[in-house]
């Protein structure tokens, strides 16, 4: 590329043509000023990244290398390029903010590298390898500076801004040091890069036409017009008489243009008065328009030099500042010494005054003794410090000995390494001598041997060069990967912060909307059935509020996560209440659930997910117990549940047991099949997986329930088992896993007789819950007792199906996470927590009908799972499993006694009825007592579940 510079073109600017700074003229500003007019010292000017490179491009016969002037823009992180440094408008630019760089050691021409952006790949070529590495390193640093640049400075104290700038500078220095570990910094090639390269002639291409860019022909024409106009102005200036300075002729055009000429001014010839400015031509208009359109691309002829006097003044001021700083430090040290001397003198003065003020010799003697004691204490402290100093000196000597030993060891290693190097050199010389040794002249000619040796040596040199080039490429690519990875992490962190902010704003929006809907609901209750325009307006507002939002955002807006109709397990996010007046309440609940989910997602869900991911192999522990209480993340829940179920039923599991039970059900119809078929359509009517006609979940549920009926003939089937199996199917997905989950709940977790025909254990747990409620929530139980409200009508179903019909899905599954690990005491804890959560709302109700209506849906209004979990496991005083077993034993004995008494009364009644009406055979029951199907467990009339 250097050899191609035959005849440099004449620069359009006089300053560039002469190679000296242009101090006057319309083009250049004073060197110590910037375009804004603010003075800036030369040493603080940013280092310009610019220079000539060859760019590969074009189409057809014009395809090839083209010389271009490249200049980096600090503000936009763009690399502009034009044909020459004197062009007013750039041809195009390269966005470096998302670009990556690559060098090509195997390229056909030296100095070739690539800039890869998301939209294109730009191939460039530098003059040599050093220039290429310099450009690559500088582009890396510029990209890093742009990604770490501070935003627009806010209104803040200067100290805060200085702290941000110092932190940014420290981060940039750290990045430079990290990059230096991969690739040593390349020195600035003199004359080939920077503003000094603009003074050099542009590289001459083999064909002038080939260097023209047809893609940017309009910009080329504008630059050519600007260059021709600049050359004409330079020639017109140079046509004066010999010996005159041509530069002053341009000065009046700049300085006297604003003022109007005055022909009557004294001392001036009217002929010398400036003529009116001519009307601008089309070329000048094009140039001015191009400058306005490309005002971001600087003229490289401006500011090429700086005033040396300003640098000398700055150096003198720096030296003076250093001297004053040293003098200030010495004065501060002197002040500290004088301050200590003053304190000592004041203490001595106080002691002397006390000694003179003493009335008796006894007091003076006591003062002297006190001073003696102080002196002795100081002496002991001096001795202790002396001993400490001696111990430290001994430690230091030991350290020095260790250092000397290590140095000796290092010296031995170095000697050993040197000896190995000598052996290697000797072996290399021997191999070379053997290789160079002339072969048998009878077999090979001398000339052929020399040629073979030279070719081998040349191949070795080429291989060494290739190895060095690939090592350089490897180091550079390592640095590029390191920096791009750091940039990606910063961008990912920014994106995560923006998503957190977006989620927070969405949560606030949901809260505002829920408050608005709650206000509408209160207004609706207050107005009642009153007519008029206000009632119609309120009805219209409620109707608009109940309309579901569009689930898809527009293409030109940010994609938010709106409230979907179903959650990840298929449950409706808005409860489908049968009462028309409760639809507004359902929408409020959905908004509150969404708000809690958004606020807790990044603050709690993300750390919890990370803890589950880092847990590894599952094993019983306190940490696992706490994690299960907090809830299992969705992606880990199937794995965790399978492990929990296996712990419960590993003594019952037999390979192929589930398939065996299914095959038995195909050969023989189970008596419970009819009841199972009836309950399938009543399972989770608010879940799309069980309501969709094309879903496979009802068939899976049917097979699981039939297999369990054959597995446990004593129970067969009981209402409620369908919901337990449905929850297991939604989480686990597999029939066999759901089957064993149902077995684990019925046969190992819940007490015996929980799902039997009499539901004895279930009724016992209701009485135990009454005792715990009276103990934990006495105010609530007194209120309910006064209004004669029986909670077992609600809580019986809670225990039988483990809240499957009561809580919203995310809270329900969190309850099951702890329930499968800890057992039935979790059900008691959450039952108490639910009443504690809504205690104040229930206490405000003063009518038992209102309370019963509220108890039908109040569990669906609980949205804050973290608060409910905290009440269940922290606010409720602990009651161990032993206490539950004792309470169960007491109430079971009472219940069995009541059942025996009831059976006795029933037998007496039947005897009396038989004596009065002998038509009814003894031992037969009416159709009201059962469905007549043997083997099907149904709920007794004493159970609230039957209702």
Long-range contacts (C-beta under 8 A, 24 or more apart in sequence): 1-54, 1-125, 1-127, 1-203, 2-127, 4-203, 4-204, 4-205, 4-206, 5-201, 5-203, 5-204, 6-204, 7-204, 8-200, 8-201, 8-202, 8-204, 9-84, 9-201, 9-202, 9-204, 10-231, 11-86, 11-201, 11-301, 12-86, 12-226, 12-227, 12-230, 12-231, 12-234, 13-86, 13-230, 13-301, 14-234, 14-237, 14-247, 15-301, 15-304, 16-85, 16-86, 16-198, 16-199, 16-301, 16-304, 17-234, 19-199, 21-304, 21-305, 22-247, 22-301, 23-247, 24-247, 24-248, 24-250, 24-251, 24-254, 25-247, 25-250, 25-251, 25-254, 26-250, 26-253, 26-254, 27-299, 27-301, 27-302, 28-301, 28-302, 28-303, 29-302, 29-303, 30-307, 31-303, 31-305, 31-306, 31-307, 31-310, 32-306, 32-307, 32-310, 41-310, 41-314, 42-306, 42-307, 42-310, 42-311, 42-314, 43-311, 43-314, 45-306, 46-74, 47-194, 48-72, 48-194, 48-195, 49-138, 49-139, 49-142, 49-193, 49-194, 50-85, 50-193, 50-194, 50-195, 50-197, 50-198, 50-300, 51-131, 51-135, 51-192, 51-193, 51-194, 51-197, 52-85, 52-127, 52-192, 52-197, 52-200, 52-202, 52-203, 53-81, 53-124, 53-125, 53-126, 53-135, 54-124, 54-125, 54-126, 54-203, 55-81, 55-122, 55-123, 55-124, 55-125, 56-123, 56-124, 56-125, 57-123, 58-210, 58-213, 58-214, 62-209, 62-210, 62-212, 62-214, 64-210, 65-125, 65-205, 66-205, 66-210, 66-211, 66-213, 67-202, 67-203, 67-204, 67-205, 67-211, 69-198, 69-202, 69-300, 71-297, 71-298, 71-300, 72-96, 72-138, 72-139, 72-142, 73-296, 73-297, 74-142, 74-145, 74-146, 75-296, 76-296, 77-142, 77-143, 77-146, 79-115, 79-139, 80-296, 80-297, 82-219, 82-223, 82-297, 83-202, 83-211, 83-212, 83-213, 83-220, 83-223, 84-202, 84-223, 85-197, 85-198, 85-202, 85-300, 85-301, 86-227, 86-230, 86-300, 86-301, 87-223, 87-226, 87-227, 88-222, 88-223, 88-226, 88-287, 88-290, 88-291, 88-294, 88-297, 88-299, 89-219, 89-222, 89-223, 89-226, 89-290, 89-291, 89-293, 89-294, 89-297, 90-219, 90-294, 90-297, 91-213, 91-215, 91-216, 91-219, 91-220, 92-216, 94-122, 96-139, 96-142, 96-143, 96-146, 97-143, 97-146, 97-147, 99-143, 100-480, 100-484, 101-136, 101-139, 101-140, 101-476, 101-480, 102-477, 102-480, 103-132, 103-133, 103-136, 103-472, 103-473, 103-476, 103-477, 104-473, 105-466, 105-469, 105-470, 105-472, 105-473, 106-466, 106-469, 115-139, 127-189, 127-192, 128-189, 129-472, 130-186, 130-187, 130-189, 131-189, 131-192, 131-193, 133-183, 133-186, 133-472, 133-476, 134-186, 134-187, 134-188, 134-189, 134-193, 135-193, 136-476, 137-179, 137-183, 137-185, 137-186, 140-179, 140-479, 140-480, 140-483, 141-172, 141-175, 141-176, 141-179, 143-483, 143-487, 144-172, 144-175, 144-483, 144-486, 144-487, 145-172, 147-487, 147-490, 147-491, 148-172, 148-175, 148-490, 175-483, 175-486, 178-482, 179-479, 179-482, 179-483, 182-475, 182-476, 182-478, 182-479, 182-482, 183-472, 183-475, 183-476, 183-478, 183-479, 195-300, 195-303, 195-304, 196-304, 198-300, 198-301, 198-304, 199-304, 219-290, 222-286, 222-287, 222-290, 225-283, 225-286, 225-287, 226-287, 226-290, 228-283, 229-283, 229-284, 229-287, 496-602, 499-602, 500-602, 502-558, 502-560, 503-561, 503-598, 503-599, 503-601, 503-602, 504-598, 504-599, 506-560, 506-561, 506-594, 506-598, 507-594, 507-595, 507-596, 507-598, 507-599, 508-595, 510-563, 510-591, 510-592, 510-594, 510-595, 510-598, 511-591, 511-592, 511-595, 513-591, 514-588, 514-591, 514-592, 514-595, 516-545, 517-545, 517-584, 517-587, 517-588, 517-591, 518-588, 520-545, 520-584, 521-584, 521-585, 521-588, 524-581, 524-584, 542-584, 545-584, 545-587, 546-583, 546-584, 546-587, 563-590, 563-591, 563-594, 566-688, 567-809, 567-810, 568-634, 569-687, 569-730, 569-731, 569-809, 569-813, 570-687, 570-688, 570-689, 570-690, 570-730, 571-684, 571-686, 571-687, 571-808, 571-809, 572-686, 572-687, 572-688, 575-686, 575-857, 575-860, 576-685, 576-686, 577-857, 582-857, 585-861, 589-808, 589-860, 589-861, 589-863, 592-863, 593-808, 593-810, 593-863, 595-863, 596-863, 596-864, 596-865, 597-810, 600-866, 604-866, 605-633, 608-633, 609-633, 609-635, 609-636, 612-636, 612-640, 618-643, 624-821, 625-821, 625-822, 628-817, 628-818, 628-821, 628-822, 629-817, 629-818, 629-869, 629-873, 630-814, 630-869, 631-810, 631-813, 631-814, 631-817, 631-865, 631-869, 632-813, 632-817, 637-731, 637-813, 637-817, 638-731, 638-732, 638-733, 640-817, 641-728, 641-731, 641-732, 641-737, 641-741, 641-817, 641-820, 642-732, 642-737, 644-744, 644-820, 644-821, 645-737, 645-740, 645-741, 645-744, 645-820, 646-740, 648-744, 648-748, 648-749, 648-820, 649-740, 649-743, 649-744, 649-747, 649-748, 652-743, 652-747, 652-748, 653-740, 657-711, 658-707, 658-735, 658-736, 658-739, 658-740, 661-706, 661-707, 661-710, 661-711, 662-703, 662-706, 662-707, 664-710, 665-703, 665-706, 665-707, 665-709, 665-710, 670-706, 670-709, 670-710, 670-716, 670-935, 671-716, 671-933, 671-934, 671-935, 671-936, 672-705, 672-706, 672-709, 672-716, 672-717, 672-933, 672-935, 672-936, 673-706, 673-709, 674-933, 674-936, 675-717, 675-719, 675-931, 675-933, 675-936, 675-938, 676-702, 676-705, 676-706, 676-709, 676-717, 676-722, 677-702, 679-719, 679-722, 680-722, 682-722, 683-722, 683-723, 683-726, 684-723, 684-726, 684-804, 687-726, 687-730, 689-730, 690-726, 697-726, 697-729, 697-730, 700-729, 700-735, 700-738, 701-725, 701-726, 701-729, 703-735, 704-728, 704-729, 704-735, 704-738, 704-739, 704-742, 707-739, 708-739, 708-742, 708-743, 708-746, 711-739, 711-743, 712-743, 712-746, 712-747, 713-935, 714-756, 715-746, 715-755, 715-756, 715-937, 716-935, 716-936, 716-937, 717-936, 717-937, 718-755, 718-756, 718-759, 718-937, 718-938, 718-939, 719-938, 719-939, 719-945, 720-755, 720-797, 720-800, 720-801, 720-945, 721-746, 721-755, 723-801, 723-804, 723-805, 724-801, 724-802, 724-804, 726-804, 727-802, 727-804, 727-812, 727-813, 727-816, 731-813, 731-816, 741-820, 744-820, 745-802, 749-819, 749-820, 749-823, 749-824, 750-824, 751-824, 751-888, 754-800, 755-800, 755-937, 756-937, 757-937, 757-938, 757-940, 758-899, 758-940, 759-800, 759-939, 759-940, 759-943, 759-945, 760-892, 760-895, 760-896, 760-899, 761-888, 761-892, 762-796, 762-799, 762-800, 762-943, 762-945, 763-895, 763-942, 763-943, 764-888, 764-891, 764-892, 764-895, 765-799, 765-824, 765-828, 765-888, 766-792, 766-795, 766-796, 766-799, 767-891, 767-894, 767-895, 768-828, 768-884, 768-887, 768-888, 768-891, 769-795, 769-799, 769-828, 769-831, 769-832, 771-887, 771-891, 772-828, 772-832, 772-879, 772-887, 773-832, 773-835, 776-832, 776-836, 776-876, 776-877, 777-832, 777-835, 777-836, 777-839, 779-839, 779-843, 780-835, 780-839, 780-842, 780-843, 783-842, 783-843, 784-842, 784-851, 787-846, 787-847, 787-848, 787-851, 788-848, 789-848, 789-851, 789-852, 789-855, 791-855, 792-944, 793-852, 793-855, 793-944, 793-947, 794-855, 794-856, 795-831, 796-943, 796-944, 796-945, 797-944, 797-945, 798-827, 798-831, 799-827, 799-831, 800-945, 802-827, 803-827, 803-830, 803-859, 806-859, 806-860, 807-859, 807-860, 807-862, 808-860, 808-862, 808-863, 810-865, 811-862, 811-865, 811-868, 814-865, 814-869, 823-881, 824-884, 825-879, 825-880, 825-881, 825-884, 826-872, 828-879, 828-884, 829-872, 829-873, 829-876, 830-868, 830-872, 832-872, 832-876, 833-868, 833-869, 833-871, 833-872, 833-875, 833-876, 834-859, 834-862, 834-868, 836-871, 836-875, 836-876, 837-862, 837-867, 837-868, 837-871, 838-862
